Amino acid sequence: SVAGKTGTAEVFGEEDTSWFVSWGPTSDPRYVVAVVVDEGGTGGSTAAGIAADIHERLAAHERG
C-alpha cells in the first residue's frame, strides 16, 4: 500500500492541472512518486492512477 496527497491547480481559461505525490510502501517507504498532468483534470482522477501504475511496477521490480 502507498500513502499520498492529491491536488488540483486551477488555471483561468484552461482545464485544471492534476497532481499526486505518493510514497510507499507505507510499512517501509522506499519510493516517492510525483505526477503532474497539465490539463489533466483532478488529482484523484488522473495523476493518482498514473502513480499507482508506477508503484505497481516498482513493487514488481523488487520481487524480481
Secondary structure by P-SEA (a helix, b strand, c coil): cccbbbbbbbcccccbbbbcccccccccccbbbbbbbcccccccccaaaaaaaaaaaaaaaaac
